[in-house]
Amino acid sequence: MRVRIGGYAGAMLGELGRRLAGEPWASGVQLRDNRDSRVNIRMVGTGDLDLAVVYDWPPVALPRPATVRERVVLPDEPVFVMMSERHALAHMPQVPFRALMDYVWVDEPGGPTTWPVYLKHVCQRAGVSLHIRQSAQNLLEARRLVMTTSAVAPVLATTEEAPGLVIRALDGHPLRQRLRLIFRPDGPIAAHITTIVGHIGQAYADHQECSDAFRTWWHTSGCHTMPVQ
């Protein structure tokens, strides 16, 4: 069986594809990288994908067709921030959320996900006003912007540090997201969903060198909420 996987999970999408390709029941893996969780969920429902790996941000709900099922892999994954190693906040292992108000916030363009709605919701509750003046279509563009300015960008917790760039956790993890697997109960994935969750858990466990922020979170919280093979 050739497994068709769609979604957006950073490095973890490729890791999952590589691990599933080694399963005896998978003859191959096809990956489709797409930030829009609504599209990915809809494609599973129509049979154009076998599995969707999606993030959402409760309490902002995502529609889910009655024809699909879900498995929550990580119910409470933190969102980290990326900045230049020369940034005034880079010396702090955990950055206060309110401290970000003094710097430009680089984020994805509005439209493809419900992230902007969630971010506005959190900021209003926390009394934080972010200066969203620049947007980046992808991680490479965001890296270029934060390297050349004093801007800060939100990133997945599994994002790897790069020369000149650091990843930092926000104090208290005010920005959080949920990692979900979407599949059809009558599809070929359903019988292997526990194995797939185990592969994702192991991929996270093997990813601890990506940043100190990730390693700290994984040992204090992440490893206790995600099963590992």
C-alpha positions, -999 to 999 in steps of 0.1 A, spaced: 0 0 0 13 35 -9 5 58 20 -5 94 11 2 118 39 -6 155 39 -2 182 64 23 206 80 45 194 109 79 208 100 107 182 102 83 157 117 64 152 85 95 140 67 105 119 97 71 102 97 74 95 60 108 80 64 98 58 93 66 46 76 85 37 45 102 10 65 70 -7 76 63 -40 59 27 -30 51 37 3 33 50 -1 -2 59 36 -3 50 70 11 39 102 -7 41 134 12 21 166 5 32 197 25 3 220 31 -2 245 60 -40 246 56 -54 220 80 -89 225 67 -78 214 32 -59 184 45 -88 172 66 -112 177 36 -88 156 14 -88 127 39 -126 128 38 -127 127 0 -102 99 -2 -74 120 -18 -52 115 13 -49 85 36 -36 105 66 -34 142 76 -10 155 102 -25 188 114 -21 214 140 -50 233 155 -53 259 183 -81 253 207 -105 269 214 -105 279 177 -123 249 162 -116 232 129 -145 215 110 -142 177 108 -163 157 84 -184 129 99 -165 104 76 -132 108 93 -117 100 127 -89 116 147 -62 107 172 -47 135 192 -9 129 194 1 160 214 -26 179 232 -5 208 244 26 214 223 42 248 229 50 274 202 86 287 205 102 319 191 132 323 168 155 353 169 191 363 160 217 352 185 226 389 188 190 398 198 185 416 232 164 387 244 186 359 232 204 355 265 171 345 282 163 307 283 126 316 286 113 349 272 84 367 288 55 371 264 51 408 272 88 414 263 79 407 226 59 439 224 91 458 220 100 440 187 86 434 153 67 401 150 72 381 118 44 357 110 28 338 82 5 357 58 -32 357 69 -56 333 53 -43 297 52 -48 287 88 -68 296 119 -35 306 137 -41 344 133 -74 341 151 -59 321 179 -30 345 183 -53 375 185 -74 356 211 -43 349 233 -29 384 230 -62 399 240 -64 377 271 -28 384 281 -29 422 273 -2 418 248 0 439 216 23 424 190 37 445 161 29 423 132 45 443 104 62 416 83 52 382 70 71 352 58 58 325 35 82 298 49 108 291 75 137 301 53 122 336 47 115 340 84 151 331 92 164 357 68 142 384 83 151 377 120 188 374 110 189 409 95 166 427 119 156 426 156 124 408 147 111 377 164 91 349 147 70 320 161 82 285 152 73 249 158 89 235 189 108 210 167 125 238 147 163 234 146 186 261 156 209 274 128 241 293 127 234 328 140 198 319 151 185 307 185 152 291 195 137 302 228 107 291 248 81 316 260 78 318 298 48 297 309 42 286 272 13 310 266 11 299 229 2 262 225 -11 240 198 -25 205 193 -11 179 170 -37 156 155 -38 127 130 -69 125 108 -78 93 90 -108 74 77 -121 45 99 -127 24 68 -93 33 52 -60 14 52 -44 36 79 -69 28 107 -54 -6 115 -20 10 119 -28 42 137 -12 31 170 20 22 152 20 56 135 16 75 168 45 55 182 67 65 152 59 102 158 67 99 195 100 83 187 108 110 161 102 136 188 124 117 213 152 115 187 149 153 180 162 165 213 194 181 198 174 206 178 175 232 207 178 235 244 143 248 246 129 217 230 150 194 251 139 211 283 102 209 273 105 173 262 120 161 295 96 181 317 64 176 298 64 163 263 77 128 269 49 123 295 21 131 271 33 113 239 38 75 237 72 64 224 79 29 209 
